[in-house]
Amino acid sequence: MDEELTQEEYEEETLFETRHHIIILVRPAIAMACLLLIMIVCATLLPSIYGAVGCISLLLLLACCIYLIREIIRYQQGNFVITDKRLFIHDQGVAREWLLDEIEGVDNLNHPRIPYPLSARQLRIRDSGGKTTSYSDIAQAEKLQQTTYNLIANQSSQPAIDI
């Protein structure tokens, strides 16, 4: 009988699942395109100084490639899941999980300096211990926030059951 209760206790229903916004792949691609354009312009218009500029540009291009690879991995592995009992977040190789009663609040923020097409939503989670954790570039962050708030509100409005 105890095994059935334990198994039933862990059964959860996934209510919402999302991942990182595709915009995280656009930013490094824009940086690479701008850098390639600068390299072509310098090579065409200023061939005499292209040697020094070319070396610096190649290093920056390598950095942009590493940035793009990092963001591709982040996009493929990032996952944000809300169940009827927990919030799971896997981002940048780190998995975090909160029980719904451990979450004090979830805020959805805009990045103040970057316009929306280049910056997706940021999610900030405050747990009951006062610790704040932020995650950026989340697709459908508003729906994730709203689902979490609704579950927390429903959980807090349910009366406690005496056993």
N, CA, C and O atoms as a DFTB+ gen file, in Angstrom:
652 C
 N C O
     1  1       0.826      -1.198       0.000
     2  2       0.000       0.000       0.000
     3  2       0.868       1.259       0.000
     4  3       0.561       2.229      -0.692
     5  1       1.951       1.240       0.778
     6  2       2.832       2.395       0.830
     7  2       3.476       2.683      -0.512
     8  3       3.689       3.843      -0.864
     9  1       3.796       1.615      -1.279
    10  2       4.396       1.806      -2.594
    11  2       3.441       2.515      -3.535
    12  3       3.862       3.355      -4.331
    13  1       2.144       2.182      -3.450
    14  2       1.156       2.839      -4.296
    15  2       1.037       4.316      -3.957
    16  3       0.938       5.151      -4.855
    17  1       1.046       4.646      -2.677
    18  2       0.979       6.044      -2.271
    19  2       2.219       6.799      -2.735
    20  3       2.124       7.934      -3.203
    21  1       3.380       6.165      -2.604
    22  2       4.617       6.814      -3.018
    23  2       4.618       7.053      -4.519
    24  3       4.992       8.131      -4.981
    25  1       4.200       6.049      -5.281
    26  2       4.170       6.210      -6.727
    27  2       3.154       7.286      -7.126
    28  3       3.424       8.092      -8.016
    29  1       2.010       7.300      -6.484
    30  2       0.985       8.294      -6.783
    31  2       1.461       9.699      -6.414
    32  3       1.112      10.675      -7.078
    33  1       2.252       9.789      -5.362
    34  2       2.766      11.076      -4.907
    35  2       3.669      11.717      -5.960
    36  3       3.682      12.940      -6.099
    37  1       4.429      10.897      -6.708
    38  2       5.377      11.424      -7.673
    39  2       4.792      11.628      -9.060
    40  3       5.452      12.218      -9.916
    41  1       3.599      11.169      -9.307
    42  2       2.990      11.370     -10.606
    43  2       2.656      12.847     -10.772
    44  3       1.972      13.445      -9.941
    45  1       3.147      13.413     -11.849
    46  2       2.917      14.828     -12.101
    47  2       2.435      15.017     -13.525
    48  3       2.759      14.241     -14.424
    49  1       1.668      16.049     -13.701
    50  2       1.164      16.389     -15.023
    51  2       1.905      17.632     -15.517
    52  3       1.936      18.657     -14.835
    53  1       2.497      17.535     -16.698
    54  2       3.167      18.685     -17.288
    55  2       2.107      19.640     -17.803
    56  3       1.303      19.283     -18.664
    57  1       2.109      20.861     -17.274
    58  2       1.109      21.847     -17.653
    59  2       1.607      22.782     -18.745
    60  3       0.836      23.233     -19.592
    61  1       2.901      23.068     -18.715
    62  2       3.461      23.972     -19.721
    63  2       4.950      23.696     -19.853
    64  3       5.642      23.458     -18.862
    65  1       5.432      23.730     -21.084
    66  2       6.846      23.516     -21.346
    67  2       7.289      24.463     -22.454
    68  3       6.599      24.624     -23.461
    69  1       8.430      25.079     -22.261
    70  2       8.981      25.966     -23.276
    71  2      10.498      25.855     -23.245
    72  3      11.066      25.134     -22.425
    73  1      11.132      26.570     -24.135
    74  2      12.593      26.576     -24.212
    75  2      13.060      28.001     -24.442
    76  3      12.278      28.944     -24.315
    77  1      14.312      28.159     -24.774
    78  2      14.818      29.495     -25.054
    79  2      14.222      30.015     -26.359
    80  3      13.853      29.245     -27.245
    81  1      14.139      31.320     -26.453
    82  2      13.650      31.981     -27.654
    83  2      14.696      31.868     -28.755
    84  3      15.895      31.875     -28.474
    85  1      14.261      31.766     -29.989
    86  2      15.163      31.625     -31.141
    87  2      16.069      32.850     -31.300
    88  3      17.078      32.788     -32.002
    89  1      15.714      33.946     -30.657
    90  2      16.494      35.179     -30.776
    91  2      17.919      34.990     -30.264
    92  3      18.813      35.739     -30.657
    93  1      18.148      34.003     -29.394
    94  2      19.510      33.802     -28.894
    95  2      20.448      33.347     -29.997
    96  3      21.666      33.454     -29.853
    97  1      19.900      32.837     -31.105
    98  2      20.734      32.461     -32.245
    99  2      20.912      33.614     -33.221
   100  3      21.866      33.630     -33.998
   101  1      20.008      34.567     -33.186
   102  2      20.061      35.696     -34.117
   103  2      21.168      36.682     -33.733
   104  3      21.871      37.194     -34.605
   105  1      21.324      36.948     -32.440
   106  2      22.338      37.921     -31.999
   107  2      23.756      37.561     -32.439
   108  3      24.440      38.425     -32.987
   109  1      24.235      36.328     -32.226
   110  2      25.582      36.026     -32.713
   111  2      25.675      36.036     -34.240
   112  3      26.722      36.367     -34.797
   113  1      24.590      35.676     -34.911
   114  2      24.598      35.714     -36.375
   115  2      24.701      37.156     -36.874
   116  3      25.404      37.418     -37.850
   117  1      24.014      38.090     -36.223
   118  2      24.109      39.506     -36.589
   119  2      25.521      40.020     -36.336
   120  3      26.068      40.757     -37.157
   121  1      26.115      39.639     -35.211
   122  2      27.486      40.065     -34.901
   123  2      28.464      39.533     -35.945
   124  3      29.362      40.255     -36.380
   125  1      28.293      38.274     -36.349
   126  2      29.178      37.698     -37.367
   127  2      29.005      38.394     -38.706
   128  3      29.988      38.666     -39.395
   129  1      27.766      38.686     -39.082
   130  2      27.510      39.358     -40.361
   131  2      28.130      40.758     -40.379
   132  3      28.732      41.160     -41.375
   133  1      27.981      41.492     -39.286
   134  2      28.576      42.834     -39.205
   135  2      30.097      42.762     -39.281
   136  3      30.728      43.571     -39.961
   137  1      30.670      41.814     -38.597
   138  2      32.125      41.651     -38.611
   139  2      32.628      41.266     -39.999
   140  3      33.653      41.782     -40.446
   141  1      31.929      40.374     -40.680
   142  2      32.318      40.009     -42.047
   143  2      32.206      41.200     -42.987
   144  3      33.051      41.377     -43.865
   145  1      31.174      42.018     -42.814
   146  2      31.010      43.216     -43.631
   147  2      32.169      44.188     -43.406
   148  3      32.698      44.762     -44.359
   149  1      32.557      44.367     -42.157
   150  2      33.700      45.249     -41.850
   151  2      34.971      44.698     -42.471
   152  3      35.781      45.455     -43.005
   153  1      35.150      43.387     -42.404
   154  2      36.344      42.774     -42.994
   155  2      36.392      42.976     -44.506
   156  3      37.451      43.270     -45.061
   157  1      35.253      42.820     -45.169
   158  2      35.198      42.991     -46.629
   159  2      35.459      44.440     -47.009
   160  3      36.196      44.715     -47.955
   161  1      34.853      45.370     -46.272
   162  2      35.056      46.797     -46.553
   163  2      36.520      47.181     -46.341
   164  3      37.102      47.894     -47.159
   165  1      37.111      46.712     -45.251
   166  2      38.517      47.036     -44.984
   167  2      39.436      46.430     -46.035
   168  3      40.387      47.077     -46.474
   169  1      39.161      45.202     -46.438
   170  2      40.005      44.554     -47.441
   171  2      39.884      45.245     -48.793
   172  3      40.859      45.306     -49.542
   173  1      38.710      45.761     -49.114
   174  2      38.482      46.413     -50.407
   175  2      38.983      47.849     -50.424
   176  3      39.684      48.247     -51.354
   177  1      38.633      48.629     -49.410
   178  2      38.948      50.059     -49.419
   179  2      40.307      50.398     -48.799
   180  3      40.928      51.387     -49.186
   181  1      40.763      49.611     -47.867
   182  2      42.014      49.911     -47.170
   183  2      42.959      48.708     -47.188
   184  3      43.279      48.168     -46.129
   185  1      43.411      48.278     -48.370
   186  2      44.254      47.086     -48.424
   187  2      45.607      47.269     -47.734
   188  3      46.230      46.288     -47.327
   189  1      46.059      48.496     -47.601
   190  2      47.378      48.710     -47.001
   191  2      47.388      48.421     -45.496
   192  3      48.408      47.989     -44.960
   193  1      46.275      48.651     -44.818
   194  2      46.233      48.382     -43.378
   195  2      45.435      47.128     -43.050
   196  3      45.177      46.838     -41.882
   197  1      45.045      46.385     -44.082
   198  2      44.206      45.214     -43.845
   199  2      44.929      44.128     -43.056
   200  3      44.275      43.349     -42.362
   201  1      46.234      44.049     -43.135
   202  2      46.983      43.020     -42.416
   203  2      46.714      43.079     -40.928
   204  3      46.371      42.062     -40.323
   205  1      46.861      44.246     -40.325
   206  2      46.627      44.403     -38.889
   207  2      45.147      44.267     -38.555
   208  3      44.779      43.590     -37.594
   209  1      44.302      44.912     -39.350
   210  2      42.852      44.851     -39.122
   211  2      42.353      43.429     -39.358
   212  3      41.467      42.953     -38.650
   213  1      42.918      42.758     -40.346
   214  2      42.504      41.393     -40.672
   215  2      42.762      40.421     -39.541
   216  3      41.924      39.566     -39.256
   217  1      43.920      40.539     -38.887
   218  2      44.233      39.647     -37.761
   219  2      43.264      39.864     -36.602
   220  3      42.763      38.906     -36.014
   221  1      43.009      41.109     -36.287
   222  2      42.062      41.418     -35.216
   223  2      40.665      40.941     -35.596
   224  3      39.942      40.383     -34.770
   225  1      40.294      41.164     -36.852
   226  2      38.975      40.745     -37.316
   227  2      38.819      39.225     -37.268
   228  3      37.753      38.724     -36.910
   229  1      39.856      38.501     -37.620
   230  2      39.784      37.044     -37.567
   231  2      39.629      36.540     -36.128
   232  3      38.895      35.585     -35.875
   233  1      40.317      37.184     -35.199
   234  2      40.146      36.815     -33.791
   235  2      38.723      37.094     -33.310
   236  3      38.124      36.293     -32.594
   237  1      38.199      38.245     -33.718
   238  2      36.810      38.570     -33.347
   239  2      35.824      37.612     -34.013
   240  3      34.814      37.241     -33.414
   241  1      36.113      37.216     -35.242
   242  2      35.252      36.256     -35.939
   243  2      35.270      34.902     -35.229
   244  3      34.239      34.240     -35.118
   245  1      36.437      34.501     -34.755
   246  2      36.542      33.261     -33.995
   247  2      35.719      33.361     -32.698
   248  3      35.030      32.415     -32.316
   249  1      35.802      34.503     -32.041
   250  2      35.009      34.714     -30.821
   251  2      33.516      34.643     -31.131
   252  3      32.753      34.070     -30.353
   253  1      33.090      35.215     -32.252
   254  2      31.678      35.160     -32.651
   255  2      31.248      33.726     -32.947
   256  3      30.124      33.341     -32.626
   257  1      32.121      32.941     -33.548
   258  2      31.806      31.537     -33.822
   259  2      31.627      30.760     -32.512
   260  3      30.706      29.953     -32.382
   261  1      32.503      31.008     -31.559
   262  2      32.387      30.347     -30.255
   263  2      31.083      30.770     -29.572
   264  3      30.393      29.942     -28.978
   265  1      30.754      32.050     -29.659
   266  2      29.508      32.568     -29.091
   267  2      28.303      31.891     -29.745
   268  3      27.357      31.518     -29.051
   269  1      28.325      31.728     -31.066
   270  2      27.225      31.085     -31.779
   271  2      27.086      29.622     -31.358
   272  3      25.973      29.148     -31.130
   273  1      28.198      28.910     -31.254
   274  2      28.152      27.503     -30.837
   275  2      27.588      27.386     -29.417
   276  3      26.779      26.504     -29.129
   277  1      28.026      28.288     -28.542
   278  2      27.524      28.294     -27.159
   279  2      26.012      28.510     -27.133
   280  3      25.303      27.848     -26.375
   281  1      25.525      29.421     -27.945
   282  2      24.087      29.718     -27.971
   283  2      23.287      28.583     -28.601
   284  3      22.151      28.329     -28.199
   285  1      23.875      27.893     -29.593
   286  2      23.189      26.730     -30.187
   287  2      23.017      25.642     -29.132
   288  3      21.946      25.046     -29.019
   289  1      24.069      25.385     -28.364
   290  2      23.991      24.390     -27.295
   291  2      22.971      24.820     -26.249
   292  3      22.176      24.009     -25.775
   293  1      23.001      26.085     -25.899
   294  2      22.048      26.613     -24.920
   295  2      20.609      26.476     -25.416
   296  3      19.714      26.131     -24.644
   297  1      20.386      26.743     -26.695
   298  2      19.049      26.638     -27.273
   299  2      18.576      25.183     -27.270
   300  3      17.420      24.904     -26.952
   301  1      19.474      24.256     -27.626
   302  2      19.097      22.849     -27.699
   303  2      18.849      22.237     -26.321
   304  3      17.969      21.389     -26.172
   305  1      19.611      22.656     -25.319
   306  2      19.524      22.018     -24.015
   307  2      18.632      22.750     -23.018
   308  3      18.189      22.151     -22.038
   309  1      18.364      24.009     -23.243
   310  2      17.550      24.765     -22.299
   311  2      16.110      24.295     -22.303
   312  3      15.522      24.051     -23.357
   313  1      15.548      24.171     -21.106
   314  2      14.198      23.672     -20.988
   315  2      13.549      24.269     -19.740
   316  3      14.172      24.332     -18.680
   317  1      12.307      24.703     -19.869
   318  2      11.552      25.295     -18.775
   319  2      10.214      24.548     -18.695
   320  3       9.404      24.621     -19.619
   321  1       9.990      23.839     -17.601
   322  2       8.804      22.992     -17.469
   323  2       8.090      23.315     -16.164
   324  3       8.717      23.423     -15.110
   325  1       6.781      23.467     -16.247
   326  2       5.964      23.637     -15.046
   327  2       5.002      22.451     -14.991
   328  3       4.287      22.166     -15.951
   329  1       5.000      21.772     -13.856
   330  2       4.053      20.684     -13.635
   331  2       3.060      21.149     -12.574
   332  3       3.112      22.289     -12.113
   333  1       2.171      20.262     -12.201
   334  2       1.202      20.639     -11.174
   335  2       1.819      20.704      -9.780
   336  3       1.153      21.114      -8.829
   337  1       3.102      20.299      -9.644
   338  2       3.749      20.324      -8.335
   339  2       5.080      21.075      -8.305
   340  3       5.515      21.517      -7.242
   341  1       5.731      21.222      -9.465
   342  2       7.094      21.759      -9.481
   343  2       7.345      22.653     -10.690
   344  3       6.597      22.656     -11.668
   345  1       8.426      23.406     -10.576
   346  2       8.962      24.176     -11.690
   347  2      10.380      23.666     -11.928
   348  3      11.224      23.726     -11.033
   349  1      10.643      23.160     -13.147
   350  2      11.960      22.659     -13.529
   351  2      12.570      23.615     -14.536
   352  3      11.901      24.054     -15.472
   353  1      13.846      23.938     -14.343
   354  2      14.560      24.758     -15.316
   355  2      15.924      24.135     -15.549
   356  3      16.680      23.889     -14.609
   357  1      16.227      23.883     -16.815
   358  2      17.545      23.392     -17.195
   359  2      18.122      24.438     -18.148
   360  3      17.628      24.621     -19.261
   361  1      19.173      25.120     -17.695
   362  2      19.755      26.205     -18.487
   363  2      21.268      26.211     -18.287
   364  3      21.756      26.163     -17.159
   365  1      21.990      26.269     -19.381
   366  2      23.456      26.346     -19.388
   367  2      24.081      25.219     -18.578
   368  3      25.031      25.440     -17.827
   369  1      23.550      24.015     -18.732
   370  2      24.108      22.848     -18.077
   371  2      23.742      22.694     -16.616
   372  3      24.196      21.750     -15.971
   373  1      22.938      23.588     -16.077
   374  2      22.552      23.530     -14.666
   375  2      21.046      23.298     -14.586
   376  3      20.255      24.039     -15.169
   377  1      20.672      22.255     -13.851
   378  2      19.253      21.959     -13.655
   379  2      18.834      22.441     -12.274
   380  3      19.504      22.177     -11.276
   381  1      17.721      23.146     -12.236
   382  2      17.151      23.633     -10.962
   383  2      15.710      23.169     -10.889
   384  3      15.044      22.991     -11.908
   385  1      15.248      22.980      -9.686
   386  2      13.861      22.582      -9.491
   387  2      13.345      23.219      -8.208
   388  3      14.046      23.275      -7.198
   389  1      12.118      23.695      -8.267
   390  2      11.449      24.273      -7.102
   391  2      10.097      23.595      -6.943
   392  3       9.387      23.376      -7.925
   393  1       9.743      23.265      -5.717
   394  2       8.363      22.894      -5.438
   395  2       7.553      24.183      -5.490
   396  3       8.076      25.255      -5.186
   397  1       6.304      24.090      -5.864
   398  2       5.501      25.307      -6.008
   399  2       5.357      26.069      -4.694
   400  3       5.266      27.296      -4.698
   401  1       5.336      25.353      -3.575
   402  2       5.202      26.062      -2.302
   403  2       6.506      26.741      -1.879
   404  3       6.509      27.506      -0.914
   405  1       7.610      26.481      -2.577
   406  2       8.879      27.159      -2.308
   407  2       9.010      28.467      -3.089
   408  3       9.912      29.259      -2.814
   409  1       8.133      28.699      -4.046
   410  2       8.230      29.875      -4.906
   411  2       7.394      30.998      -4.314
   412  3       6.195      30.844      -4.082
   413  1       8.039      32.117      -4.076
   414  2       7.350      33.284      -3.550
   415  2       6.795      34.147      -4.679
   416  3       5.725      34.739      -4.538
   417  1       7.511      34.223      -5.790
   418  2       7.045      35.028      -6.907
   419  2       7.841      34.775      -8.163
   420  3       8.984      34.319      -8.112
   421  1       7.224      35.077      -9.298
   422  2       7.861      34.952     -10.607
   423  2       7.595      36.249     -11.352
   424  3       6.442      36.613     -11.586
   425  1       8.660      36.946     -11.722
   426  2       8.525      38.213     -12.437
   427  2       8.986      38.053     -13.869
   428  3       9.942      37.329     -14.149
   429  1       8.307      38.728     -14.765
   430  2       8.652      38.723     -16.177
   431  2       9.159      40.116     -16.512
   432  3       8.426      41.094     -16.369
   433  1      10.401      40.214     -16.954
   434  2      11.025      41.519     -17.144
   435  2      11.458      41.736     -18.587
   436  3      11.796      40.789     -19.297
   437  1      11.444      42.981     -19.004
   438  2      12.051      43.373     -20.274
   439  2      13.472      43.832     -20.016
   440  3      13.758      44.395     -18.959
   441  1      14.346      43.606     -20.945
   442  2      15.696      44.165     -20.817
   443  2      15.593      45.654     -21.141
   444  3      15.085      46.005     -22.205
   445  1      16.056      46.536     -20.260
   446  2      15.806      47.966     -20.427
   447  2      16.532      48.611     -21.610
   448  3      16.039      49.595     -22.161
   449  1      17.681      48.086     -22.012
   450  2      18.471      48.770     -23.035
   451  2      18.378      48.149     -24.419
   452  3      18.780      48.769     -25.403
   453  1      17.857      46.942     -24.509
   454  2      17.805      46.251     -25.790
   455  2      16.349      46.140     -26.230
   456  3      15.520      45.655     -25.459
   457  1      16.013      46.569     -27.438
   458  2      14.629      46.469     -27.902
   459  2      14.194      45.011     -28.033
   460  3      15.031      44.119     -28.169
   461  1      12.880      44.773     -27.992
   462  2      12.332      43.425     -27.947
   463  2      12.803      42.500     -29.076
   464  3      13.099      41.340     -28.790
   465  1      12.891      42.928     -30.317
   466  2      13.319      41.947     -31.319
   467  2      14.702      41.354     -31.037
   468  3      14.992      40.237     -31.468
   469  1      15.543      42.075     -30.332
   470  2      16.868      41.558     -30.028
   471  2      16.957      41.000     -28.612
   472  3      17.981      40.424     -28.242
   473  1      15.918      41.158     -27.825
   474  2      15.955      40.679     -26.449
   475  2      14.613      40.055     -26.096
   476  3      13.597      40.749     -26.050
   477  1      14.605      38.766     -25.850
   478  2      13.379      38.098     -25.415
   479  2      13.200      38.341     -23.918
   480  3      14.015      39.018     -23.291
   481  1      12.177      37.810     -23.374
   482  2      11.817      38.074     -21.984
   483  2      12.771      37.427     -20.988
   484  3      13.376      36.386     -21.249
   485  1      12.880      38.075     -19.853
   486  2      13.673      37.564     -18.753
   487  2      12.716      37.159     -17.638
   488  3      11.726      37.843     -17.378
   489  1      13.016      36.056     -16.992
   490  2      12.193      35.544     -15.911
   491  2      13.007      35.558     -14.627
   492  3      14.141      35.082     -14.598
   493  1      12.427      36.103     -13.570
   494  2      13.109      36.154     -12.273
   495  2      12.252      35.407     -11.261
   496  3      11.070      35.704     -11.086
   497  1      12.870      34.430     -10.595
   498  2      12.161      33.584      -9.640
   499  2      12.656      33.905      -8.243
   500  3      13.855      33.861      -7.970
   501  1      11.713      34.231      -7.354
   502  2      12.036      34.482      -5.938
   503  2      11.510      33.313      -5.128
   504  3      10.316      33.014      -5.149
   505  1      12.425      32.643      -4.402
   506  2      11.965      31.528      -3.585
   507  2      11.666      31.999      -2.174
   508  3      11.937      33.148      -1.826
   509  1      11.109      31.114      -1.366
   510  2      10.686      31.493      -0.021
   511  2      11.865      31.824       0.889
   512  3      11.678      32.455       1.929
   513  1      13.082      31.407       0.514
   514  2      14.272      31.753       1.280
   515  2      14.819      33.125       0.960
   516  3      15.802      33.556       1.561
   517  1      14.192      33.822       0.014
   518  2      14.622      35.158      -0.357
   519  2      15.638      35.196      -1.487
   520  3      16.068      36.276      -1.892
   521  1      16.027      34.039      -2.002
   522  2      16.991      33.991      -3.091
   523  2      16.297      34.271      -4.421
   524  3      15.205      33.765      -4.680
   525  1      16.943      35.083      -5.264
   526  2      16.409      35.425      -6.573
   527  2      17.299      34.817      -7.650
   528  3      18.521      34.956      -7.610
   529  1      16.676      34.141      -8.616
   530  2      17.390      33.537      -9.728
   531  2      16.780      34.068     -11.015
   532  3      15.559      34.073     -11.171
   533  1      17.634      34.521     -11.947
   534  2      17.148      35.092     -13.205
   535  2      17.537      34.209     -14.383
   536  3      18.610      33.607     -14.412
   537  1      16.635      34.154     -15.347
   538  2      16.860      33.438     -16.603
   539  2      16.422      34.361     -17.730
   540  3      15.389      35.022     -17.631
   541  1      17.210      34.406     -18.803
   542  2      16.887      35.334     -19.888
   543  2      16.570      34.587     -21.173
   544  3      16.863      33.400     -21.317
   545  1      15.969      35.307     -22.093
   546  2      15.676      34.836     -23.446
   547  2      14.765      33.618     -23.461
   548  3      15.074      32.616     -24.106
   549  1      13.659      33.700     -22.764
   550  2      12.721      32.589     -22.667
   551  2      11.560      32.820     -23.621
   552  3      10.926      33.874     -23.607
   553  1      11.295      31.823     -24.445
   554  2      10.127      31.902     -25.324
   555  2       8.880      31.726     -24.465
   556  3       8.852      30.864     -23.586
   557  1       7.882      32.506     -24.700
   558  2       6.600      32.456     -23.999
   559  2       6.762      32.616     -22.490
   560  3       6.114      31.917     -21.711
   561  1       7.621      33.532     -22.089
   562  2       7.866      33.761     -20.657
   563  2       6.600      34.230     -19.941
   564  3       6.390      33.908     -18.772
   565  1       5.761      34.987     -20.638
   566  2       4.530      35.475     -20.020
   567  2       3.620      34.316     -19.636
   568  3       3.033      34.313     -18.554
   569  1       3.505      33.330     -20.524
   570  2       2.642      32.186     -20.246
   571  2       3.228      31.326     -19.124
   572  3       2.485      30.804     -18.292
   573  1       4.542      31.177     -19.097
   574  2       5.199      30.443     -18.017
   575  2       4.957      31.134     -16.683
   576  3       4.662      30.482     -15.681
   577  1       5.083      32.454     -16.676
   578  2       4.850      33.229     -15.456
   579  2       3.393      33.098     -15.010
   580  3       3.127      32.860     -13.832
   581  1       2.460      33.248     -15.931
   582  2       1.036      33.200     -15.597
   583  2       0.636      31.820     -15.086
   584  3      -0.120      31.712     -14.120
   585  1       1.139      30.762     -15.729
   586  2       0.827      29.403     -15.279
   587  2       1.353      29.171     -13.871
   588  3       0.669      28.574     -13.040
   589  1       2.565      29.641     -13.600
   590  2       3.154      29.481     -12.269
   591  2       2.341      30.248     -11.230
   592  3       2.043      29.715     -10.162
   593  1       1.981      31.497     -11.535
   594  2       1.172      32.284     -10.595
   595  2      -0.176      31.623     -10.322
   596  3      -0.624      31.571      -9.177
   597  1      -0.814      31.125     -11.362
   598  2      -2.114      30.468     -11.173
   599  2      -1.999      29.246     -10.276
   600  3      -2.839      29.032      -9.403
   601  1      -0.968      28.449     -10.487
   602  2      -0.783      27.254      -9.655
   603  2      -0.484      27.622      -8.206
   604  3      -1.004      26.997      -7.282
   605  1       0.362      28.646      -8.010
   606  2       0.677      29.077      -6.645
   607  2      -0.580      29.607      -5.957
   608  3      -0.811      29.320      -4.783
   609  1      -1.394      30.381      -6.681
   610  2      -2.629      30.920      -6.111
   611  2      -3.618      29.800      -5.773
   612  3      -4.249      29.827      -4.716
   613  1      -3.751      28.821      -6.666
   614  2      -4.660      27.700      -6.400
   615  2      -4.182      26.873      -5.226
   616  3      -4.984      26.395      -4.423
   617  1      -2.877      26.705      -5.129
   618  2      -2.315      25.914      -4.040
   619  2      -2.514      26.601      -2.690
   620  3      -2.819      25.947      -1.692
   621  1      -2.342      27.915      -2.667
   622  2      -2.487      28.642      -1.405
   623  2      -3.954      28.803      -1.006
   624  3      -4.245      29.001       0.174
   625  1      -4.892      28.723      -1.967
   626  2      -6.312      28.876      -1.634
   627  2      -6.955      27.560      -1.198
   628  3      -8.059      27.568      -0.654
   629  1      -6.282      26.430      -1.427
   630  2      -6.846      25.153      -1.017
   631  2      -6.688      24.995       0.496
   632  3      -5.617      25.264       1.040
   633  1      -7.733      24.566       1.161
   634  2      -7.617      24.388       2.617
   635  2      -6.711      23.203       2.954
   636  3      -6.620      22.232       2.202
   637  1      -6.065      23.306       4.073
   638  2      -5.205      22.216       4.521
   639  2      -6.067      21.041       4.954
   640  3      -7.138      21.227       5.532
   641  1      -5.597      19.835       4.673
   642  2      -6.337      18.628       5.006
   643  2      -5.694      18.003       6.244
   644  3      -4.496      17.720       6.253
   645  1      -6.494      17.791       7.284
   646  2      -5.991      17.140       8.493
   647  2      -6.071      15.634       8.302
   648  3      -7.068      15.101       7.815
   649  1      -5.018      14.976       8.689
   650  2      -4.988      13.508       8.559
   651  2      -5.001      12.889       9.940
   652  3      -4.981      11.664      10.067
